[in-house]
């Protein structure tokens, strides 16, 4: 499943439907508990660790920008996993 689709699925679990690609997610994720839960869900779903710059509430101001950054992180992690698989006997 692609990152964008996975993100939409996670948000749907919070009752959030992204209508526009540049939706400001801070309109929907309004408090720190929701934000932390969202981050934990994203990390678990994508099997990544979000860098510090994405652990700021302001990172949610654009759905597209967040997805693009997560895709970069996910792809980097995926490449590392593939290399580890090749090195395994």
Biopython code that builds the backbone (N, CA, C, O; Angstrom):
import numpy as np
from Bio.PDB.StructureBuilder import StructureBuilder

atoms = [
    (1, "UNK", "N", (0.856, -1.179, 0.000)),
    (1, "UNK", "CA", (0.000, 0.000, 0.000)),
    (1, "UNK", "C", (0.899, 1.239, 0.000)),
    (1, "UNK", "O", (1.901, 1.292, 0.713)),
    (2, "UNK", "N", (0.538, 2.199, -0.783)),
    (2, "UNK", "CA", (1.316, 3.419, -0.882)),
    (2, "UNK", "C", (1.161, 4.274, 0.375)),
    (2, "UNK", "O", (0.176, 4.160, 1.104)),
    (3, "UNK", "N", (2.141, 5.119, 0.608)),
    (3, "UNK", "CA", (2.152, 5.985, 1.791)),
    (3, "UNK", "C", (0.912, 6.868, 1.818)),
    (3, "UNK", "O", (0.270, 7.002, 2.859)),
    (4, "UNK", "N", (0.571, 7.467, 0.690)),
    (4, "UNK", "CA", (-0.594, 8.363, 0.619)),
    (4, "UNK", "C", (-1.874, 7.619, 1.015)),
    (4, "UNK", "O", (-2.696, 8.143, 1.766)),
    (5, "UNK", "N", (-2.031, 6.425, 0.515)),
    (5, "UNK", "CA", (-3.224, 5.631, 0.842)),
    (5, "UNK", "C", (-3.226, 5.233, 2.315)),
    (5, "UNK", "O", (-4.267, 5.263, 2.971)),
    (6, "UNK", "N", (-2.060, 4.861, 2.828)),
    (6, "UNK", "CA", (-1.950, 4.483, 4.236)),
    (6, "UNK", "C", (-2.267, 5.682, 5.127)),
    (6, "UNK", "O", (-2.954, 5.538, 6.138)),
    (7, "UNK", "N", (-1.778, 6.848, 4.763)),
    (7, "UNK", "CA", (-2.065, 8.061, 5.536)),
    (7, "UNK", "C", (-3.562, 8.367, 5.533)),
    (7, "UNK", "O", (-4.130, 8.712, 6.569)),
    (8, "UNK", "N", (-4.194, 8.242, 4.378)),
    (8, "UNK", "CA", (-5.637, 8.485, 4.290)),
    (8, "UNK", "C", (-6.396, 7.497, 5.174)),
    (8, "UNK", "O", (-7.383, 7.858, 5.815)),
    (9, "UNK", "N", (-5.930, 6.255, 5.204)),
    (9, "UNK", "CA", (-6.561, 5.225, 6.031)),
    (9, "UNK", "C", (-6.404, 5.555, 7.522)),
    (9, "UNK", "O", (-7.356, 5.425, 8.292)),
    (10, "UNK", "N", (-5.214, 5.977, 7.919)),
    (10, "UNK", "CA", (-4.977, 6.349, 9.318)),
    (10, "UNK", "C", (-5.876, 7.513, 9.712)),
    (10, "UNK", "O", (-6.521, 7.481, 10.760)),
    (11, "UNK", "N", (-5.915, 8.530, 8.876)),
    (11, "UNK", "CA", (-6.745, 9.698, 9.170)),
    (11, "UNK", "C", (-8.218, 9.325, 9.249)),
    (11, "UNK", "O", (-8.950, 9.852, 10.087)),
    (12, "UNK", "N", (-8.650, 8.427, 8.392)),
    (12, "UNK", "CA", (-10.041, 7.980, 8.418)),
    (12, "UNK", "C", (-10.373, 7.345, 9.768)),
    (12, "UNK", "O", (-11.496, 7.463, 10.258)),
    (13, "UNK", "N", (-9.398, 6.677, 10.360)),
    (13, "UNK", "CA", (-9.570, 6.104, 11.688)),
    (13, "UNK", "C", (-9.822, 7.164, 12.755)),
    (13, "UNK", "O", (-10.375, 6.867, 13.814)),
    (14, "UNK", "N", (-9.421, 8.380, 12.479)),
    (14, "UNK", "CA", (-9.670, 9.513, 13.371)),
    (14, "UNK", "C", (-10.920, 10.290, 12.949)),
    (14, "UNK", "O", (-11.236, 11.337, 13.514)),
    (15, "UNK", "N", (-11.622, 9.756, 11.947)),
    (15, "UNK", "CA", (-12.818, 10.438, 11.461)),
    (15, "UNK", "C", (-12.502, 11.598, 10.533)),
    (15, "UNK", "O", (-13.335, 12.482, 10.335)),
    (16, "UNK", "N", (-11.294, 11.600, 9.957)),
    (16, "UNK", "CA", (-10.851, 12.692, 9.091)),
    (16, "UNK", "C", (-10.785, 12.196, 7.655)),
    (16, "UNK", "O", (-10.104, 11.215, 7.359)),
    (17, "UNK", "N", (-11.489, 12.875, 6.774)),
    (17, "UNK", "CA", (-11.425, 12.589, 5.347)),
    (17, "UNK", "C", (-10.715, 13.749, 4.667)),
    (17, "UNK", "O", (-11.144, 14.898, 4.779)),
    (18, "UNK", "N", (-9.645, 13.455, 3.974)),
    (18, "UNK", "CA", (-8.895, 14.493, 3.280)),
    (18, "UNK", "C", (-9.599, 14.775, 1.956)),
    (18, "UNK", "O", (-9.656, 13.924, 1.069)),
    (19, "UNK", "N", (-10.132, 15.988, 1.845)),
    (19, "UNK", "CA", (-10.858, 16.363, 0.636)),
    (19, "UNK", "C", (-9.972, 17.035, -0.403)),
    (19, "UNK", "O", (-10.184, 16.884, -1.606)),
    (20, "UNK", "N", (-8.996, 17.765, 0.064)),
    (20, "UNK", "CA", (-8.072, 18.470, -0.820)),
    (20, "UNK", "C", (-6.653, 18.023, -0.495)),
    (20, "UNK", "O", (-6.331, 17.793, 0.670)),
    (21, "UNK", "N", (-5.807, 17.896, -1.504)),
    (21, "UNK", "CA", (-4.437, 17.453, -1.256)),
    (21, "UNK", "C", (-3.658, 18.348, -0.290)),
    (21, "UNK", "O", (-2.766, 17.876, 0.415)),
    (22, "UNK", "N", (-3.990, 19.618, -0.259)),
    (22, "UNK", "CA", (-3.280, 20.528, 0.638)),
    (22, "UNK", "C", (-4.078, 20.854, 1.882)),
    (22, "UNK", "O", (-3.881, 21.909, 2.484)),
    (23, "UNK", "N", (-4.982, 19.963, 2.279)),
    (23, "UNK", "CA", (-5.733, 20.170, 3.513)),
    (23, "UNK", "C", (-4.776, 20.408, 4.676)),
    (23, "UNK", "O", (-3.744, 19.748, 4.799)),
    (24, "UNK", "N", (-5.139, 21.356, 5.516)),
    (24, "UNK", "CA", (-4.390, 21.659, 6.725)),
    (24, "UNK", "C", (-4.880, 20.719, 7.819)),
    (24, "UNK", "O", (-5.984, 20.883, 8.338)),
    (25, "UNK", "N", (-4.063, 19.742, 8.165)),
    (25, "UNK", "CA", (-4.471, 18.729, 9.128)),
    (25, "UNK", "C", (-4.601, 19.278, 10.545)),
    (25, "UNK", "O", (-5.208, 18.634, 11.401)),
    (26, "UNK", "N", (-4.042, 20.456, 10.806)),
    (26, "UNK", "CA", (-4.180, 21.046, 12.142)),
    (26, "UNK", "C", (-5.631, 21.458, 12.408)),
    (26, "UNK", "O", (-6.004, 21.705, 13.554)),
    (27, "UNK", "N", (-6.431, 21.530, 11.376)),
    (27, "UNK", "CA", (-7.865, 21.808, 11.566)),
    (27, "UNK", "C", (-8.568, 20.607, 12.189)),
    (27, "UNK", "O", (-9.610, 20.759, 12.828)),
    (28, "UNK", "N", (-8.011, 19.430, 12.010)),
    (28, "UNK", "CA", (-8.647, 18.196, 12.469)),
    (28, "UNK", "C", (-7.963, 17.602, 13.699)),
    (28, "UNK", "O", (-8.625, 17.122, 14.619)),
    (29, "UNK", "N", (-6.644, 17.641, 13.702)),
    (29, "UNK", "CA", (-5.876, 17.128, 14.836)),
    (29, "UNK", "C", (-5.587, 18.336, 15.708)),
    (29, "UNK", "O", (-4.652, 19.095, 15.454)),
    (30, "UNK", "N", (-6.400, 18.500, 16.734)),
    (30, "UNK", "CA", (-6.432, 19.778, 17.439)),
    (30, "UNK", "C", (-5.747, 19.802, 18.799)),
    (30, "UNK", "O", (-5.587, 20.874, 19.383)),
    (31, "UNK", "N", (-5.340, 18.651, 19.314)),
    (31, "UNK", "CA", (-4.667, 18.697, 20.617)),
    (31, "UNK", "C", (-3.462, 17.759, 20.627)),
    (31, "UNK", "O", (-3.277, 16.945, 19.723)),
    (32, "UNK", "N", (-2.663, 17.894, 21.655)),
    (32, "UNK", "CA", (-1.405, 17.156, 21.722)),
    (32, "UNK", "C", (-1.598, 15.644, 21.824)),
    (32, "UNK", "O", (-0.790, 14.886, 21.286)),
    (33, "UNK", "N", (-2.641, 15.197, 22.496)),
    (33, "UNK", "CA", (-2.885, 13.756, 22.595)),
    (33, "UNK", "C", (-3.219, 13.153, 21.233)),
    (33, "UNK", "O", (-2.731, 12.078, 20.884)),
    (34, "UNK", "N", (-4.048, 13.848, 20.472)),
    (34, "UNK", "CA", (-4.357, 13.379, 19.118)),
    (34, "UNK", "C", (-3.093, 13.358, 18.267)),
    (34, "UNK", "O", (-2.863, 12.420, 17.504)),
    (35, "UNK", "N", (-2.282, 14.395, 18.403)),
    (35, "UNK", "CA", (-1.058, 14.493, 17.607)),
    (35, "UNK", "C", (-0.115, 13.331, 17.918)),
    (35, "UNK", "O", (0.392, 12.680, 17.005)),
    (36, "UNK", "N", (0.118, 13.071, 19.197)),
    (36, "UNK", "CA", (1.010, 11.974, 19.587)),
    (36, "UNK", "C", (0.448, 10.630, 19.129)),
    (36, "UNK", "O", (1.196, 9.788, 18.632)),
    (37, "UNK", "N", (-0.839, 10.421, 19.286)),
    (37, "UNK", "CA", (-1.471, 9.175, 18.817)),
    (37, "UNK", "C", (-1.306, 9.019, 17.318)),
    (37, "UNK", "O", (-1.022, 7.927, 16.826)),
    (38, "UNK", "N", (-1.485, 10.111, 16.596)),
    (38, "UNK", "CA", (-1.329, 10.102, 15.145)),
    (38, "UNK", "C", (0.102, 9.724, 14.762)),
    (38, "UNK", "O", (0.310, 8.885, 13.886)),
    (39, "UNK", "N", (1.081, 10.338, 15.414)),
    (39, "UNK", "CA", (2.488, 10.045, 15.129)),
    (39, "UNK", "C", (2.784, 8.566, 15.390)),
    (39, "UNK", "O", (3.430, 7.910, 14.573)),
    (40, "UNK", "N", (2.323, 8.050, 16.503)),
    (40, "UNK", "CA", (2.547, 6.640, 16.841)),
    (40, "UNK", "C", (1.903, 5.732, 15.791)),
    (40, "UNK", "O", (2.503, 4.741, 15.376)),
    (41, "UNK", "N", (0.701, 6.065, 15.367)),
    (41, "UNK", "CA", (0.017, 5.269, 14.345)),
    (41, "UNK", "C", (0.764, 5.294, 13.014)),
    (41, "UNK", "O", (0.889, 4.265, 12.349)),
    (42, "UNK", "N", (1.258, 6.463, 12.630)),
    (42, "UNK", "CA", (2.007, 6.589, 11.371)),
    (42, "UNK", "C", (3.290, 5.770, 11.441)),
    (42, "UNK", "O", (3.608, 5.025, 10.514)),
    (43, "UNK", "N", (4.021, 5.910, 12.538)),
    (43, "UNK", "CA", (5.270, 5.158, 12.680)),
    (43, "UNK", "C", (5.023, 3.655, 12.628)),
    (43, "UNK", "O", (5.780, 2.923, 11.991)),
    (44, "UNK", "N", (3.981, 3.197, 13.287)),
    (44, "UNK", "CA", (3.669, 1.772, 13.303)),
    (44, "UNK", "C", (3.225, 1.285, 11.924)),
    (44, "UNK", "O", (3.649, 0.222, 11.472)),
    (45, "UNK", "N", (2.386, 2.050, 11.268)),
    (45, "UNK", "CA", (1.852, 1.632, 9.966)),
    (45, "UNK", "C", (2.923, 1.588, 8.883)),
    (45, "UNK", "O", (2.888, 0.727, 8.003)),
    (46, "UNK", "N", (3.878, 2.521, 8.951)),
    (46, "UNK", "CA", (4.912, 2.594, 7.920)),
    (46, "UNK", "C", (6.222, 1.948, 8.367)),
    (46, "UNK", "O", (7.176, 1.862, 7.594)),
    (47, "UNK", "N", (6.259, 1.493, 9.624)),
    (47, "UNK", "CA", (7.467, 0.884, 10.178)),
    (47, "UNK", "C", (8.672, 1.817, 10.030)),
    (47, "UNK", "O", (9.736, 1.423, 9.551)),
    (48, "UNK", "N", (8.468, 3.059, 10.454)),
    (48, "UNK", "CA", (9.514, 4.075, 10.388)),
    (48, "UNK", "C", (9.603, 4.785, 11.732)),
    (48, "UNK", "O", (8.746, 4.614, 12.600)),
    (49, "UNK", "N", (10.641, 5.572, 11.886)),
    (49, "UNK", "CA", (10.744, 6.493, 13.009)),
    (49, "UNK", "C", (10.756, 7.895, 12.418)),
    (49, "UNK", "O", (11.633, 8.243, 11.628)),
    (50, "UNK", "N", (9.777, 8.688, 12.809)),
    (50, "UNK", "CA", (9.679, 10.038, 12.259)),
    (50, "UNK", "C", (10.785, 10.909, 12.841)),
    (50, "UNK", "O", (11.012, 10.899, 14.051)),
    (51, "UNK", "N", (11.479, 11.667, 11.983)),
    (51, "UNK", "CA", (12.529, 12.552, 12.474)),
    (51, "UNK", "C", (11.937, 13.717, 13.275)),
    (51, "UNK", "O", (10.746, 14.014, 13.184)),
    (52, "UNK", "N", (12.794, 14.362, 14.052)),
    (52, "UNK", "CA", (12.352, 15.433, 14.940)),
    (52, "UNK", "C", (11.577, 16.530, 14.218)),
    (52, "UNK", "O", (10.598, 17.046, 14.757)),
    (53, "UNK", "N", (11.998, 16.895, 13.006)),
    (53, "UNK", "CA", (11.320, 17.990, 12.324)),
    (53, "UNK", "C", (9.867, 17.654, 11.969)),
    (53, "UNK", "O", (9.074, 18.562, 11.721)),
    (54, "UNK", "N", (9.509, 16.378, 11.940)),
    (54, "UNK", "CA", (8.111, 16.007, 11.705)),
    (54, "UNK", "C", (7.345, 15.802, 13.004)),
    (54, "UNK", "O", (6.138, 15.563, 12.990)),
    (55, "UNK", "N", (8.045, 15.895, 14.117)),
    (55, "UNK", "CA", (7.389, 15.738, 15.410)),
    (55, "UNK", "C", (6.937, 17.090, 15.967)),
    (55, "UNK", "O", (6.780, 17.266, 17.175)),
    (56, "UNK", "N", (6.738, 18.016, 15.065)),
    (56, "UNK", "CA", (6.235, 19.339, 15.425)),
    (56, "UNK", "C", (4.856, 19.497, 14.813)),
    (56, "UNK", "O", (4.603, 19.091, 13.679)),
    (57, "UNK", "N", (3.989, 20.090, 15.582)),
    (57, "UNK", "CA", (2.599, 20.271, 15.158)),
    (57, "UNK", "C", (2.496, 20.969, 13.795)),
    (57, "UNK", "O", (1.600, 20.672, 13.006)),
    (58, "UNK", "N", (3.410, 21.888, 13.530)),
    (58, "UNK", "CA", (3.391, 22.638, 12.280)),
    (58, "UNK", "C", (3.622, 21.750, 11.051)),
    (58, "UNK", "O", (3.338, 22.165, 9.928)),
    (59, "UNK", "N", (4.127, 20.553, 11.254)),
    (59, "UNK", "CA", (4.356, 19.632, 10.135)),
    (59, "UNK", "C", (3.044, 19.177, 9.505)),
    (59, "UNK", "O", (3.047, 18.609, 8.412)),
    (60, "UNK", "N", (1.925, 19.423, 10.183)),
    (60, "UNK", "CA", (0.622, 18.970, 9.697)),
    (60, "UNK", "C", (-0.106, 20.009, 8.849)),
    (60, "UNK", "O", (-1.273, 19.808, 8.514)),
    (61, "UNK", "N", (0.542, 21.097, 8.500)),
    (61, "UNK", "CA", (-0.170, 22.167, 7.799)),
    (61, "UNK", "C", (-0.502, 21.831, 6.351)),
    (61, "UNK", "O", (-1.298, 22.534, 5.729)),
    (62, "UNK", "N", (0.080, 20.789, 5.807)),
    (62, "UNK", "CA", (-0.244, 20.381, 4.435)),
    (62, "UNK", "C", (-0.189, 18.859, 4.338)),
    (62, "UNK", "O", (0.850, 18.251, 4.593)),
    (63, "UNK", "N", (-1.305, 18.255, 3.971)),
    (63, "UNK", "CA", (-1.352, 16.801, 3.801)),
    (63, "UNK", "C", (-0.312, 16.365, 2.774)),
    (63, "UNK", "O", (0.440, 15.420, 3.014)),
    (64, "UNK", "N", (-0.265, 17.050, 1.627)),
    (64, "UNK", "CA", (0.688, 16.681, 0.576)),
    (64, "UNK", "C", (2.126, 16.750, 1.045)),
    (64, "UNK", "O", (2.909, 15.833, 0.799)),
    (65, "UNK", "N", (2.479, 17.837, 1.724)),
    (65, "UNK", "CA", (3.864, 18.000, 2.179)),
    (65, "UNK", "C", (4.228, 16.894, 3.172)),
    (65, "UNK", "O", (5.319, 16.329, 3.102)),
    (66, "UNK", "N", (3.331, 16.592, 4.080)),
    (66, "UNK", "CA", (3.582, 15.530, 5.052)),
    (66, "UNK", "C", (3.770, 14.190, 4.344)),
    (66, "UNK", "O", (4.691, 13.440, 4.665)),
    (67, "UNK", "N", (2.908, 13.893, 3.393)),
    (67, "UNK", "CA", (3.018, 12.628, 2.646)),
    (67, "UNK", "C", (4.342, 12.567, 1.884)),
    (67, "UNK", "O", (5.006, 11.530, 1.882)),
    (68, "UNK", "N", (4.728, 13.661, 1.240)),
    (68, "UNK", "CA", (5.990, 13.679, 0.494)),
    (68, "UNK", "C", (7.178, 13.394, 1.411)),
    (68, "UNK", "O", (8.071, 12.624, 1.057)),
    (69, "UNK", "N", (7.185, 14.010, 2.579)),
    (69, "UNK", "CA", (8.283, 13.786, 3.527)),
    (69, "UNK", "C", (8.280, 12.352, 4.039)),
    (69, "UNK", "O", (9.336, 11.737, 4.180)),
    (70, "UNK", "N", (7.102, 11.824, 4.314)),
    (70, "UNK", "CA", (7.012, 10.444, 4.786)),
    (70, "UNK", "C", (7.411, 9.457, 3.697)),
    (70, "UNK", "O", (8.019, 8.427, 3.988)),
    (71, "UNK", "N", (7.077, 9.759, 2.448)),
    (71, "UNK", "CA", (7.487, 8.889, 1.335)),
    (71, "UNK", "C", (9.003, 8.813, 1.248)),
    (71, "UNK", "O", (9.566, 7.740, 1.029)),
    (72, "UNK", "N", (9.663, 9.953, 1.420)),
    (72, "UNK", "CA", (11.133, 9.970, 1.388)),
    (72, "UNK", "C", (11.708, 9.083, 2.492)),
    (72, "UNK", "O", (12.616, 8.287, 2.251)),
    (73, "UNK", "N", (11.174, 9.227, 3.693)),
    (73, "UNK", "CA", (11.652, 8.445, 4.831)),
    (73, "UNK", "C", (11.365, 6.967, 4.620)),
    (73, "UNK", "O", (12.213, 6.117, 4.893)),
    (74, "UNK", "N", (10.164, 6.663, 4.133)),
    (74, "UNK", "CA", (9.752, 5.281, 3.906)),
    (74, "UNK", "C", (10.636, 4.619, 2.850)),
    (74, "UNK", "O", (11.050, 3.471, 3.008)),
    (75, "UNK", "N", (10.921, 5.353, 1.771)),
    (75, "UNK", "CA", (11.755, 4.809, 0.701)),
    (75, "UNK", "C", (13.177, 4.568, 1.184)),
    (75, "UNK", "O", (13.795, 3.562, 0.834)),
    (76, "UNK", "N", (13.699, 5.494, 1.991)),
    (76, "UNK", "CA", (15.044, 5.303, 2.545)),
    (76, "UNK", "C", (15.087, 4.065, 3.421)),
    (76, "UNK", "O", (16.032, 3.280, 3.341)),
    (77, "UNK", "N", (14.077, 3.883, 4.254)),
    (77, "UNK", "CA", (14.006, 2.708, 5.120)),
    (77, "UNK", "C", (13.846, 1.443, 4.326)),
    (77, "UNK", "O", (14.434, 0.415, 4.663)),
    (78, "UNK", "N", (13.044, 1.503, 3.256)),
    (78, "UNK", "CA", (12.823, 0.343, 2.408)),
    (78, "UNK", "C", (14.089, -0.103, 1.720)),
    (78, "UNK", "O", (14.334, -1.300, 1.569)),
    (79, "UNK", "N", (14.911, 0.873, 1.294)),
    (79, "UNK", "CA", (16.171, 0.543, 0.647)),
    (79, "UNK", "C", (17.112, -0.130, 1.627)),
    (79, "UNK", "O", (17.799, -1.087, 1.272)),
    (80, "UNK", "N", (17.149, 0.363, 2.862)),
    (80, "UNK", "CA", (18.010, -0.242, 3.870)),
    (80, "UNK", "C", (17.570, -1.674, 4.148)),
    (80, "UNK", "O", (18.410, -2.565, 4.273)),
    (81, "UNK", "N", (16.259, -1.904, 4.246)),
    (81, "UNK", "CA", (15.747, -3.245, 4.497)),
    (81, "UNK", "C", (16.109, -4.189, 3.362)),
    (81, "UNK", "O", (16.461, -5.343, 3.605)),
    (82, "UNK", "N", (16.026, -3.707, 2.109)),
    (82, "UNK", "CA", (16.350, -4.533, 0.962)),
    (82, "UNK", "C", (17.822, -4.906, 0.992)),
    (82, "UNK", "O", (18.174, -6.051, 0.708)),
    (83, "UNK", "N", (18.699, -3.946, 1.335)),
    (83, "UNK", "CA", (20.129, -4.222, 1.408)),
    (83, "UNK", "C", (20.419, -5.240, 2.504)),
    (83, "UNK", "O", (21.242, -6.135, 2.309)),
    (84, "UNK", "N", (19.769, -5.120, 3.635)),
    (84, "UNK", "CA", (19.963, -6.071, 4.735)),
    (84, "UNK", "C", (19.534, -7.466, 4.311)),
    (84, "UNK", "O", (20.179, -8.453, 4.666)),
    (85, "UNK", "N", (18.434, -7.553, 3.543)),
    (85, "UNK", "CA", (17.973, -8.851, 3.067)),
    (85, "UNK", "C", (18.999, -9.495, 2.138)),
    (85, "UNK", "O", (19.193, -10.710, 2.180)),
    (86, "UNK", "N", (19.659, -8.688, 1.297)),
    (86, "UNK", "CA", (20.651, -9.209, 0.370)),
    (86, "UNK", "C", (21.876, -9.720, 1.105)),
    (86, "UNK", "O", (22.513, -10.680, 0.673)),
    (87, "UNK", "N", (22.209, -9.068, 2.232)),
    (87, "UNK", "CA", (23.397, -9.462, 2.986)),
    (87, "UNK", "C", (23.160, -10.698, 3.834)),
    (87, "UNK", "O", (24.116, -11.372, 4.217)),
    (88, "UNK", "N", (21.917, -11.008, 4.133)),
    (88, "UNK", "CA", (21.613, -12.171, 4.961)),
    (88, "UNK", "C", (21.929, -13.446, 4.212)),
    (88, "UNK", "O", (21.687, -13.529, 3.008)),
    (89, "UNK", "N", (22.471, -14.453, 4.907)),
    (89, "UNK", "CA", (22.819, -15.719, 4.223)),
    (89, "UNK", "C", (21.619, -16.508, 3.839)),
    (89, "UNK", "O", (21.749, -17.587, 3.261)),
]
sb = StructureBuilder()
sb.init_structure("model")
sb.init_model(0)
sb.init_chain("A")
sb.init_seg("    ")
for serial, (resi, resn, name, xyz) in enumerate(atoms, 1):
    if name == "N":
        sb.init_residue(resn, " ", resi, " ")
    sb.init_atom(name, np.array(xyz, "f"), 0.0, 1.0, " ", f" {name:<3s}", serial, name[0])
structure = sb.get_structure()
